[in-house]
């Protein structure tokens, strides 16, 4: 209600006058069909309002204060990637974060519960074992499913030319070992495998190099499926099972069919491009999912990017182990905690290192300390501590470490979910709590 707004006290009605400035700048005021001042008068009014508002804001700044901010799931994955040079699927390790106004990194809604802390501990245990290369890791099965709405008649992005269908898997293998691959074909609703009428070939490639090739379909498979589809499916599943030696570290695994040709089939034209009629037995065979089980019969820990990032020194003797461990943990903690490491924090990590070292050796000790580091409050939470001896209500500049921490932990081009941190104001300042 502008007739009740006081033009002599513009700062007192700042919210109203800010809206007036926006309307005038956008040409939305006065409304269409009403008398309108000349542009010079409008510009003069806008200048008066903006000058008064800016002057009041500069004389009484209110930058607010920062809440204690828990790293959300995306930020946690980014921090682990930057710290250990390892990509982890945070969706498999941690639950989704609560959202506010569509954003999942608002500090006020990033609550902490006992069950969430348990999940952070479990995540740090898995990540530390994968990063170091724990030789005692037990074989696990990972299932990679083809999205049900993906057409498999064409080349899949990331897979080589001359292939069709399948999927690309990016996996970080923990040890030099054998890994079992099971390729499972898509059945129809009755259990029959699709596309066995004609022969096809399916391959597994590691980093672009073929390591496995097997036939699917043709007269023998088709007759076997007609006679007993369950036994035929078991026979084909066994044929599409392979144990492949793979070096530790990140690899791109491609599973796809060799593309035969681009000729048209005798099938009637369909309205939809995707062939997902699960009652149909004809057409091309399709991959339903791929299981990878391992490590099996490990031969070596391997040389991985994460191990090179962690082990910046190697002890030449037993006497060198403690100094080397302290150097490794000091370097990691400095980056993980986003600032200088207090002596008490480093001593605590060394205590966990010594506990595991006595039982299982040097690398096990580093792994145990890393496990703890990834679950400590200084890693999981981002804080802007108030400087010492600052009176309540007085504005102060954010120190360089706090400002860099805000920018660093919220970044990441590989973020799978929306993550955004509003930039600090121009003064980079805060008001300490009362």
Long-range contacts (C-beta under 8 A, 24 or more apart in sequence): 10-48, 10-49, 10-52, 10-53, 10-56, 11-52, 11-53, 11-56, 14-53, 14-56, 17-49, 17-52, 17-53, 18-53, 20-49, 21-46, 21-49, 21-50, 21-53, 61-395, 61-425, 61-427, 61-429, 62-431, 63-395, 63-424, 63-425, 63-427, 63-429, 63-430, 63-431, 64-430, 64-431, 65-430, 65-431, 65-432, 65-433, 66-107, 66-383, 66-384, 66-402, 66-430, 67-107, 67-108, 68-107, 68-381, 68-382, 68-383, 69-105, 69-107, 69-110, 69-381, 69-382, 69-383, 70-107, 70-110, 70-111, 70-112, 70-380, 70-381, 70-382, 71-379, 71-380, 71-381, 71-382, 71-409, 72-97, 72-104, 72-105, 72-110, 72-419, 73-97, 73-104, 73-417, 74-104, 74-105, 74-412, 74-415, 74-416, 74-417, 74-419, 75-105, 75-409, 75-410, 75-412, 75-419, 76-123, 76-380, 77-412, 77-415, 77-416, 78-409, 78-411, 78-412, 78-414, 78-415, 79-336, 79-379, 79-409, 80-127, 80-374, 81-412, 81-414, 82-335, 82-408, 83-309, 83-332, 83-335, 83-336, 84-127, 84-131, 84-306, 84-309, 84-310, 85-305, 85-306, 85-308, 85-309, 86-127, 86-130, 86-131, 86-172, 86-250, 86-305, 86-306, 87-170, 87-172, 87-250, 87-414, 88-123, 88-126, 88-127, 88-130, 88-172, 90-123, 90-416, 91-416, 93-119, 93-122, 93-123, 93-126, 93-127, 94-119, 94-120, 94-123, 95-119, 102-418, 103-418, 103-419, 103-420, 104-417, 104-418, 104-419, 105-410, 105-419, 105-420, 105-421, 117-375, 120-374, 120-375, 120-380, 121-375, 123-374, 123-375, 124-370, 124-371, 124-372, 124-373, 124-374, 124-375, 125-371, 127-374, 128-367, 128-368, 128-370, 128-371, 128-374, 129-174, 129-367, 129-371, 130-172, 130-174, 130-306, 131-304, 131-306, 131-307, 131-309, 131-310, 131-367, 131-370, 132-306, 132-307, 132-310, 132-363, 132-366, 132-367, 132-370, 133-174, 133-175, 133-248, 133-301, 133-302, 133-304, 133-306, 133-307, 133-363, 134-174, 134-364, 134-367, 135-175, 135-298, 135-301, 137-174, 137-175, 137-295, 139-293, 139-294, 139-295, 139-296, 140-293, 140-294, 141-291, 141-292, 141-293, 142-171, 142-291, 142-292, 142-293, 143-289, 143-290, 143-291, 144-169, 144-289, 144-290, 144-291, 144-292, 145-288, 145-289, 146-186, 146-286, 146-287, 146-288, 146-289, 148-276, 149-274, 149-276, 151-273, 151-274, 151-275, 152-257, 152-284, 152-286, 152-287, 153-275, 153-284, 155-259, 156-256, 158-252, 158-254, 159-254, 159-256, 160-205, 160-208, 160-254, 160-256, 162-258, 162-259, 163-203, 163-254, 163-256, 163-257, 163-258, 163-259, 164-256, 164-257, 164-258, 164-259, 164-284, 165-256, 165-257, 165-284, 165-286, 165-287, 166-202, 166-254, 166-255, 166-256, 166-257, 166-287, 167-255, 167-256, 167-287, 167-290, 168-252, 168-253, 168-254, 169-252, 169-253, 169-254, 169-255, 169-290, 169-292, 170-250, 170-251, 170-252, 170-253, 171-250, 171-251, 171-253, 171-292, 172-249, 172-250, 172-251, 172-304, 173-246, 173-247, 173-248, 173-249, 173-250, 173-251, 173-294, 173-295, 173-302, 174-248, 174-295, 175-248, 175-295, 175-298, 175-299, 175-300, 175-301, 175-302, 176-245, 176-246, 176-247, 176-248, 176-298, 176-299, 176-300, 176-301, 176-302, 177-245, 177-246, 177-248, 177-294, 177-295, 177-296, 177-297, 177-298, 177-299, 178-243, 178-244, 178-245, 178-246, 178-294, 178-295, 178-296, 178-297, 179-243, 179-244, 179-245, 179-246, 179-292, 179-293, 179-294, 179-295, 179-296, 180-241, 180-242, 180-243, 180-244, 180-291, 180-292, 180-293, 180-294, 180-296, 181-212, 181-241, 181-242, 181-243, 181-244, 181-255, 181-290, 181-291, 181-292, 182-237, 182-240, 182-241, 182-290, 182-291, 182-292, 182-293, 183-240, 183-241, 183-255, 183-287, 183-290, 184-237, 184-240, 184-287, 184-288, 184-289, 184-290, 184-291, 185-216, 185-233, 185-236, 185-237, 185-240, 185-285, 185-286, 185-287, 185-288, 186-278, 186-285, 186-286, 186-287, 186-288, 187-233, 187-278, 187-288, 188-278, 188-279, 188-280, 188-281, 189-278, 189-279, 190-229, 190-279, 191-229, 191-230, 191-233, 192-225, 192-229, 192-281, 193-221, 193-225, 193-229, 193-232, 193-233, 193-236, 193-285, 194-280, 194-281, 194-282, 194-283, 194-284, 194-285, 194-286, 195-281, 195-282, 195-283, 195-284, 195-285, 195-286, 196-221, 196-222, 196-225, 196-232, 196-281, 196-285, 197-222, 197-281, 197-282, 200-257, 200-258, 200-260, 200-284, 200-285, 201-257, 201-258, 202-240, 202-255, 202-256, 202-257, 202-258, 202-285, 202-287, 203-254, 203-255, 203-256, 203-257, 203-258, 204-242, 204-244, 204-253, 204-254, 204-255, 205-253, 205-254, 205-255, 205-256, 206-244, 206-246, 206-251, 206-252, 206-253, 206-254, 207-251, 207-252, 208-252, 208-254, 211-242, 211-244, 212-242, 212-244, 213-258, 214-239, 214-240, 214-242, 215-239, 216-240, 216-257, 216-285, 217-285, 243-296, 246-294, 247-302, 248-300, 248-301, 248-302, 248-303, 248-304, 249-302, 249-303, 249-304, 249-305, 250-304, 250-305, 253-292, 255-287, 255-290, 256-287, 257-284, 257-285, 257-287, 301-363, 310-366, 310-370, 311-363, 311-366, 315-362, 321-357, 321-362, 322-350, 324-362, 325-350, 325-353, 325-357, 325-362, 325-365, 325-366, 325-369, 326-350, 328-366, 329-353, 329-366, 329-369, 329-370, 329-373, 332-370, 332-373, 333-373, 336-373, 336-374, 336-378, 336-379, 337-376, 337-378, 337-379, 338-378, 338-382, 338-401, 338-404, 338-405, 338-408, 338-409, 339-401, 339-405, 345-376, 345-378, 348-372, 349-373, 382-406, 382-409, 384-430, 386-430, 386-432, 386-433, 390-432, 391-432, 392-432, 392-433, 392-434, 393-431, 393-432, 393-434, 394-431, 394-432, 395-427, 395-429, 395-430, 395-431, 396-429, 396-430, 396-432, 397-427, 397-428, 397-429, 398-424, 398-428, 398-429, 398-430, 403-428
